[in-house]
Amino acid sequence: MASICENCEKAAVMGRQHRHKRGVAGKRWKNRTTVMPKLFKANLQKVTLEVDGKPTRLTLCAKCIKKLKKDTK
């Protein structure tokens, strides 16, 4: 299963993260760790919606689900 929203096509994005060792607030940057790549995934949920009068199971991100709930009220 591809981790892509079927409505807005939001997908996973590569980013960078790094963990600090001790001494970050004390201005001792000698112990700073290296930057590591990280995969940030979208918050995808499986939702059943009616498309053309038929129930269809879609994979949507949480933001799209919130928008659909707001529009149907």
MMTF fields as JSON, N, C-alpha, C and O atoms, coordinates in Angstrom:
{
  "mmtfVersion": "1.0.0",
  "mmtfProducer": "UNKNOWN",
  "numBonds": 291,
  "numAtoms": 292,
  "numGroups": 73,
  "numChains": 1,
  "numModels": 1,
  "chainsPerModel": [1],
  "groupsPerChain": [73],
  "chainIdList": ["A"],
  "bondAtomList": [4, 2, 8, 6, 12, 10, 16, 14, 20, 18, 24, 22, 28, 26, 32, 30, 36, 34, 40, 38, 44, 42, 48, 46, 52, 50, 56, 54, 60, 58, 64, 62, 68, 66, 72, 70, 76, 74, 80, 78, 84, 82, 88, 86, 92, 90, 96, 94, 100, 98, 104, 102, 108, 106, 112, 110, 116, 114, 120, 118, 124, 122, 128, 126, 132, 130, 136, 134, 140, 138, 144, 142, 148, 146, 152, 150, 156, 154, 160, 158, 164, 162, 168, 166, 172, 170, 176, 174, 180, 178, 184, 182, 188, 186, 192, 190, 196, 194, 200, 198, 204, 202, 208, 206, 212, 210, 216, 214, 220, 218, 224, 222, 228, 226, 232, 230, 236, 234, 240, 238, 244, 242, 248, 246, 252, 250, 256, 254, 260, 258, 264, 262, 268, 266, 272, 270, 276, 274, 280, 278, 284, 282, 288, 286],
  "bondOrderList": [1, 1, 1, 1, 1, 1, 1, 1, 1, 1, 1, 1, 1, 1, 1, 1, 1, 1, 1, 1, 1, 1, 1, 1, 1, 1, 1, 1, 1, 1, 1, 1, 1, 1, 1, 1, 1, 1, 1, 1, 1, 1, 1, 1, 1, 1, 1, 1, 1, 1, 1, 1, 1, 1, 1, 1, 1, 1, 1, 1, 1, 1, 1, 1, 1, 1, 1, 1, 1, 1, 1, 1],
  "groupList": [{"groupName": "MET", "atomNameList": ["N", "CA", "C", "O"], "elementList": ["N", "C", "C", "O"], "formalChargeList": [0, 0, 0, 0], "bondAtomList": [1, 0, 2, 1, 3, 2], "bondOrderList": [1, 1, 2], "singleLetterCode": "M", "chemCompType": "L-PEPTIDE LINKING"}, {"groupName": "ALA", "atomNameList": ["N", "CA", "C", "O"], "elementList": ["N", "C", "C", "O"], "formalChargeList": [0, 0, 0, 0], "bondAtomList": [1, 0, 2, 1, 3, 2], "bondOrderList": [1, 1, 2], "singleLetterCode": "A", "chemCompType": "L-PEPTIDE LINKING"}, {"groupName": "SER", "atomNameList": ["N", "CA", "C", "O"], "elementList": ["N", "C", "C", "O"], "formalChargeList": [0, 0, 0, 0], "bondAtomList": [1, 0, 2, 1, 3, 2], "bondOrderList": [1, 1, 2], "singleLetterCode": "S", "chemCompType": "L-PEPTIDE LINKING"}, {"groupName": "ILE", "atomNameList": ["N", "CA", "C", "O"], "elementList": ["N", "C", "C", "O"], "formalChargeList": [0, 0, 0, 0], "bondAtomList": [1, 0, 2, 1, 3, 2], "bondOrderList": [1, 1, 2], "singleLetterCode": "I", "chemCompType": "L-PEPTIDE LINKING"}, {"groupName": "CYS", "atomNameList": ["N", "CA", "C", "O"], "elementList": ["N", "C", "C", "O"], "formalChargeList": [0, 0, 0, 0], "bondAtomList": [1, 0, 2, 1, 3, 2], "bondOrderList": [1, 1, 2], "singleLetterCode": "C", "chemCompType": "L-PEPTIDE LINKING"}, {"groupName": "GLU", "atomNameList": ["N", "CA", "C", "O"], "elementList": ["N", "C", "C", "O"], "formalChargeList": [0, 0, 0, 0], "bondAtomList": [1, 0, 2, 1, 3, 2], "bondOrderList": [1, 1, 2], "singleLetterCode": "E", "chemCompType": "L-PEPTIDE LINKING"}, {"groupName": "ASN", "atomNameList": ["N", "CA", "C", "O"], "elementList": ["N", "C", "C", "O"], "formalChargeList": [0, 0, 0, 0], "bondAtomList": [1, 0, 2, 1, 3, 2], "bondOrderList": [1, 1, 2], "singleLetterCode": "N", "chemCompType": "L-PEPTIDE LINKING"}, {"groupName": "LYS", "atomNameList": ["N", "CA", "C", "O"], "elementList": ["N", "C", "C", "O"], "formalChargeList": [0, 0, 0, 0], "bondAtomList": [1, 0, 2, 1, 3, 2], "bondOrderList": [1, 1, 2], "singleLetterCode": "K", "chemCompType": "L-PEPTIDE LINKING"}, {"groupName": "VAL", "atomNameList": ["N", "CA", "C", "O"], "elementList": ["N", "C", "C", "O"], "formalChargeList": [0, 0, 0, 0], "bondAtomList": [1, 0, 2, 1, 3, 2], "bondOrderList": [1, 1, 2], "singleLetterCode": "V", "chemCompType": "L-PEPTIDE LINKING"}, {"groupName": "GLY", "atomNameList": ["N", "CA", "C", "O"], "elementList": ["N", "C", "C", "O"], "formalChargeList": [0, 0, 0, 0], "bondAtomList": [1, 0, 2, 1, 3, 2], "bondOrderList": [1, 1, 2], "singleLetterCode": "G", "chemCompType": "PEPTIDE LINKING"}, {"groupName": "ARG", "atomNameList": ["N", "CA", "C", "O"], "elementList": ["N", "C", "C", "O"], "formalChargeList": [0, 0, 0, 0], "bondAtomList": [1, 0, 2, 1, 3, 2], "bondOrderList": [1, 1, 2], "singleLetterCode": "R", "chemCompType": "L-PEPTIDE LINKING"}, {"groupName": "GLN", "atomNameList": ["N", "CA", "C", "O"], "elementList": ["N", "C", "C", "O"], "formalChargeList": [0, 0, 0, 0], "bondAtomList": [1, 0, 2, 1, 3, 2], "bondOrderList": [1, 1, 2], "singleLetterCode": "Q", "chemCompType": "L-PEPTIDE LINKING"}, {"groupName": "HIS", "atomNameList": ["N", "CA", "C", "O"], "elementList": ["N", "C", "C", "O"], "formalChargeList": [0, 0, 0, 0], "bondAtomList": [1, 0, 2, 1, 3, 2], "bondOrderList": [1, 1, 2], "singleLetterCode": "H", "chemCompType": "L-PEPTIDE LINKING"}, {"groupName": "TRP", "atomNameList": ["N", "CA", "C", "O"], "elementList": ["N", "C", "C", "O"], "formalChargeList": [0, 0, 0, 0], "bondAtomList": [1, 0, 2, 1, 3, 2], "bondOrderList": [1, 1, 2], "singleLetterCode": "W", "chemCompType": "L-PEPTIDE LINKING"}, {"groupName": "THR", "atomNameList": ["N", "CA", "C", "O"], "elementList": ["N", "C", "C", "O"], "formalChargeList": [0, 0, 0, 0], "bondAtomList": [1, 0, 2, 1, 3, 2], "bondOrderList": [1, 1, 2], "singleLetterCode": "T", "chemCompType": "L-PEPTIDE LINKING"}, {"groupName": "PRO", "atomNameList": ["N", "CA", "C", "O"], "elementList": ["N", "C", "C", "O"], "formalChargeList": [0, 0, 0, 0], "bondAtomList": [1, 0, 2, 1, 3, 2], "bondOrderList": [1, 1, 2], "singleLetterCode": "P", "chemCompType": "L-PEPTIDE LINKING"}, {"groupName": "LEU", "atomNameList": ["N", "CA", "C", "O"], "elementList": ["N", "C", "C", "O"], "formalChargeList": [0, 0, 0, 0], "bondAtomList": [1, 0, 2, 1, 3, 2], "bondOrderList": [1, 1, 2], "singleLetterCode": "L", "chemCompType": "L-PEPTIDE LINKING"}, {"groupName": "PHE", "atomNameList": ["N", "CA", "C", "O"], "elementList": ["N", "C", "C", "O"], "formalChargeList": [0, 0, 0, 0], "bondAtomList": [1, 0, 2, 1, 3, 2], "bondOrderList": [1, 1, 2], "singleLetterCode": "F", "chemCompType": "L-PEPTIDE LINKING"}, {"groupName": "ASP", "atomNameList": ["N", "CA", "C", "O"], "elementList": ["N", "C", "C", "O"], "formalChargeList": [0, 0, 0, 0], "bondAtomList": [1, 0, 2, 1, 3, 2], "bondOrderList": [1, 1, 2], "singleLetterCode": "D", "chemCompType": "L-PEPTIDE LINKING"}],
  "groupTypeList": [0, 1, 2, 3, 4, 5, 6, 4, 5, 7, 1, 1, 8, 0, 9, 10, 11, 12, 10, 12, 7, 10, 9, 8, 1, 9, 7, 10, 13, 7, 6, 10, 14, 14, 8, 0, 15, 7, 16, 17, 7, 1, 6, 16, 11, 7, 8, 14, 16, 5, 8, 18, 9, 7, 15, 14, 10, 16, 14, 16, 4, 1, 7, 4, 3, 7, 7, 16, 7, 7, 18, 14, 7],
  "groupIdList": [1, 2, 3, 4, 5, 6, 7, 8, 9, 10, 11, 12, 13, 14, 15, 16, 17, 18, 19, 20, 21, 22, 23, 24, 25, 26, 27, 28, 29, 30, 31, 32, 33, 34, 35, 36, 37, 38, 39, 40, 41, 42, 43, 44, 45, 46, 47, 48, 49, 50, 51, 52, 53, 54, 55, 56, 57, 58, 59, 60, 61, 62, 63, 64, 65, 66, 67, 68, 69, 70, 71, 72, 73],
  "secStructList": [7, 7, 7, 5, 7, 6, 6, 6, 7, 7, 5, 7, 3, 3, 3, 3, 3, 7, 7, 7, 7, 6, 6, 6, 6, 6, 6, 7, 4, 4, 4, 7, 7, 7, 7, 3, 3, 3, 3, 3, 7, 7, 7, 3, 3, 3, 3, 3, 3, 3, 3, 6, 6, 3, 3, 3, 3, 3, 3, 3, 3, 2, 2, 2, 2, 2, 2, 2, 2, 2, 2, 2, 7],
  "xCoordList": [0.844, 0.0, 0.887, 1.771, 0.649, 1.405, 0.885, -0.321, 1.788, 1.37, 1.144, 1.913, 0.052, -0.324, -1.811, -2.608, -2.189, -3.597, -4.234, -3.67, -5.401, -6.051, -6.801, -7.274, -6.923, -7.612, -6.624, -6.727, -5.671, -4.735, -3.352, -2.477, -3.137, -1.873, -0.705, 0.435, -1.003, 0.06, 0.797, 0.176, 2.127, 2.932, 4.003, 4.099, 4.793, 5.893, 6.988, 7.216, 7.66, 8.682, 9.946, 9.885, 11.093, 12.359, 12.757, 12.663, 13.205, 13.649, 14.898, 15.519, 15.268, 16.458, 16.109, 15.323, 16.691, 16.521, 17.879, 18.762, 18.049, 19.249, 18.902, 18.115, 19.501, 19.31, 20.496, 21.643, 20.206, 21.277, 21.742, 20.945, 23.023, 23.561, 23.509, 22.917, 24.1, 24.043, 24.813, 25.754, 24.39, 25.096, 24.502, 25.158, 23.294, 22.699, 22.364, 22.686, 21.725, 21.362, 22.579, 22.589, 23.597, 24.807, 25.821, 26.955, 25.426, 26.243, 27.513, 28.54, 27.454, 28.592, 28.21, 27.665, 28.49, 28.052, 29.041, 28.84, 30.093, 31.056, 30.437, 30.86, 29.438, 28.841, 27.589, 26.822, 27.367, 26.185, 26.318, 27.39, 25.249, 25.312, 25.129, 24.781, 25.359, 25.224, 23.762, 22.905, 23.492, 22.136, 21.83, 22.619, 20.666, 20.294, 19.048, 18.162, 18.96, 17.756, 16.583, 16.759, 15.383, 14.185, 13.053, 12.952, 12.207, 11.052, 9.83, 9.415, 9.254, 8.053, 6.854, 6.693, 6.012, 4.872, 3.609, 3.465, 2.703, 1.417, 0.525, 0.663, -0.391, -1.327, -2.494, -3.488, -2.372, -3.365, -4.329, -3.936, -5.598, -6.656, -7.477, -7.608, -8.023, -8.917, -10.345, -10.814, -11.042, -12.38, -13.29, -12.881, -14.519, -15.505, -16.424, -17.105, -16.442, -17.277, -18.124, -17.805, -19.213, -20.056, -19.575, -19.61, -19.123, -18.694, -19.606, -19.643, -20.332, -21.325, -22.373, -22.826, -22.762, -23.799, -23.338, -24.149, -22.059, -21.531, -20.539, -19.732, -20.583, -19.58, -18.201, -18.016, -17.252, -15.896, -14.923, -15.063, -13.943, -12.955, -11.755, -11.117, -11.46, -10.375, -9.348, -9.668, -8.123, -7.07, -6.863, -6.363, -7.255, -7.194, -6.338, -6.21, -5.753, -5.006, -5.995, -7.146, -5.543, -6.422, -6.958, -8.083, -6.174, -6.608, -7.775, -8.712, -7.728, -8.817, -10.082, -11.19, -9.926, -11.084, -11.767, -12.995, -10.978, -11.556, -12.309, -13.385, -11.752, -12.404, -13.72, -14.717, -13.723, -14.948, -16.029, -17.204, -15.648, -16.627, -17.213, -18.407, -16.367, -16.832, -17.765, -18.751, -17.473, -18.293, -19.645, -20.621, -19.726, -20.981, -21.947, -23.112, -21.49, -22.397, -23.36, -24.192],
  "yCoordList": [-1.179, 0.0, 1.241, 1.381, 2.124, 3.365, 4.316, 4.405, 5.022, 5.948, 7.328, 8.263, 7.428, 8.673, 8.898, 7.971, 10.124, 10.481, 10.491, 11.056, 9.875, 9.783, 11.054, 11.177, 12.003, 13.251, 14.357, 14.96, 14.627, 15.739, 15.272, 16.101, 13.974, 13.363, 13.724, 13.841, 13.9, 14.118, 12.802, 11.745, 12.872, 11.66, 11.833, 12.881, 10.806, 10.853, 11.787, 11.891, 12.467, 13.436, 13.119, 12.838, 13.165, 12.989, 14.304, 15.372, 14.198, 15.376, 15.044, 14.003, 15.939, 15.719, 15.884, 16.756, 15.053, 15.164, 14.995, 14.342, 15.578, 15.313, 15.41, 16.255, 14.534, 14.518, 15.224, 15.044, 16.008, 16.71, 15.895, 15.295, 15.887, 15.312, 16.383, 17.44, 16.144, 17.124, 18.383, 18.35, 19.484, 20.731, 21.647, 22.608, 21.391, 22.244, 23.605, 24.634, 23.626, 24.896, 25.577, 26.797, 24.808, 25.362, 25.852, 26.167, 25.922, 26.437, 25.624, 26.179, 24.332, 23.472, 22.637, 21.543, 23.137, 22.491, 21.44, 20.872, 21.17, 20.161, 18.773, 17.909, 18.544, 17.218, 17.051, 16.114, 17.938, 17.829, 16.631, 16.391, 15.891, 14.697, 15.056, 16.19, 14.105, 14.329, 14.343, 13.792, 14.978, 15.05, 13.74, 13.265, 13.158, 11.874, 12.046, 12.823, 11.35, 11.443, 10.728, 9.712, 11.283, 10.691, 10.795, 11.779, 9.789, 9.779, 10.221, 9.53, 11.36, 11.867, 11.406, 11.81, 10.559, 10.005, 10.805, 11.398, 10.817, 11.485, 10.642, 9.42, 11.299, 10.611, 10.107, 10.812, 8.892, 8.333, 7.413, 6.651, 7.494, 6.669, 6.076, 6.687, 4.896, 4.284, 4.669, 4.41, 5.295, 5.826, 5.31, 5.222, 4.968, 4.551, 5.727, 6.233, 6.157, 7.274, 6.84, 5.869, 7.569, 7.288, 8.104, 9.334, 7.416, 8.052, 7.561, 6.364, 8.455, 8.127, 7.155, 6.281, 7.301, 6.462, 5.102, 4.323, 4.79, 3.497, 3.712, 4.639, 2.876, 3.012, 2.596, 1.497, 3.491, 3.272, 3.499, 4.462, 2.622, 2.747, 3.519, 3.11, 4.646, 5.513, 5.654, 5.495, 5.951, 6.256, 7.763, 8.31, 8.436, 9.89, 10.317, 9.592, 11.505, 12.059, 12.677, 12.942, 12.903, 13.41, 14.8, 15.136, 15.597, 16.942, 16.889, 17.679, 15.973, 15.833, 15.3, 15.702, 14.407, 13.88, 15.003, 15.081, 15.884, 17.022, 17.944, 18.436, 18.186, 19.048, 18.441, 19.149, 17.127, 16.464, 16.49, 16.676, 16.305, 16.377, 17.763, 17.92, 18.781, 20.161, 20.506, 21.215, 20.018, 20.326, 19.617, 20.134, 18.444, 17.699, 18.189, 17.792, 19.046, 19.557, 20.557, 21.084],
  "zCoordList": [0.0, 0.0, 0.0, 0.845, -0.939, -0.989, 0.074, 0.3, 0.721, 1.764, 1.159, 1.384, 0.373, -0.297, -0.086, -0.231, 0.255, 0.401, -0.982, -1.919, -1.118, -2.419, -2.788, -3.918, -1.862, -2.143, -2.499, -3.567, -1.614, -1.818, -2.248, -2.496, -2.339, -2.762, -1.848, -2.298, -0.554, 0.421, 0.62, 0.728, 0.668, 0.764, 1.834, 2.472, 2.014, 2.977, 2.459, 1.254, 3.399, 3.045, 3.836, 5.033, 3.159, 3.856, 4.501, 3.896, 5.747, 6.472, 7.253, 7.04, 8.166, 8.969, 10.435, 10.804, 11.254, 12.693, 13.344, 12.788, 14.516, 15.29, 16.758, 17.183, 17.508, 18.946, 19.587, 19.178, 20.569, 21.26, 22.448, 23.17, 22.628, 23.845, 24.924, 24.705, 26.062, 27.137, 26.762, 25.969, 27.351, 27.156, 26.104, 25.704, 25.641, 24.623, 25.218, 24.624, 26.379, 26.998, 27.604, 27.77, 27.933, 28.529, 27.516, 27.878, 26.233, 25.136, 24.908, 24.519, 25.143, 24.818, 23.613, 23.761, 22.426, 21.203, 20.711, 19.638, 21.457, 21.028, 21.028, 20.26, 21.883, 22.019, 21.161, 21.379, 20.19, 19.345, 18.411, 17.855, 18.241, 17.402, 15.934, 15.603, 15.075, 13.643, 13.239, 13.93, 12.114, 11.584, 10.868, 10.051, 11.188, 10.607, 9.736, 10.091, 8.62, 7.8, 8.477, 9.15, 8.282, 8.863, 7.861, 7.128, 7.828, 6.946, 7.745, 8.675, 7.392, 8.036, 7.215, 6.063, 7.809, 7.094, 7.378, 8.447, 6.419, 6.588, 7.496, 7.549, 8.209, 9.098, 8.248, 8.073, 7.723, 6.807, 7.536, 8.42, 7.154, 7.733, 6.594, 5.534, 6.811, 5.831, 6.175, 7.282, 5.215, 5.436, 4.333, 3.175, 4.688, 3.702, 3.404, 4.296, 2.152, 1.706, 0.531, -0.155, 0.303, -0.853, -2.034, -2.005, -3.077, -4.307, -5.418, -5.703, -6.04, -7.079, -6.563, -7.301, -5.304, -4.717, -4.25, -3.75, -4.397, -3.973, -2.834, -2.895, -1.799, -0.732, -1.235, -1.758, -1.066, -1.547, -0.402, 0.352, -0.27, 0.79, 0.251, -0.719, 0.901, 0.477, 1.596, 2.774, 1.214, 2.173, 2.144, 1.162, 3.239, 3.31, 4.488, 5.474, 4.375, 5.502, 6.485, 6.136, 7.702, 8.753, 8.412, 8.781, 7.72, 7.356, 6.369, 6.48, 5.413, 4.444, 5.121, 4.764, 6.086, 6.811, 7.573, 7.588, 8.212, 8.925, 7.974, 8.314, 6.776, 5.808, 5.328, 5.184, 5.081, 4.628, 5.698, 5.381, 6.97, 8.046, 8.168, 8.422, 7.986, 8.083, 6.935, 7.138, 5.729, 4.556, 4.602, 4.06, 5.235, 5.245, 6.315, 6.313, 7.233, 8.271, 7.722, 8.461]
}
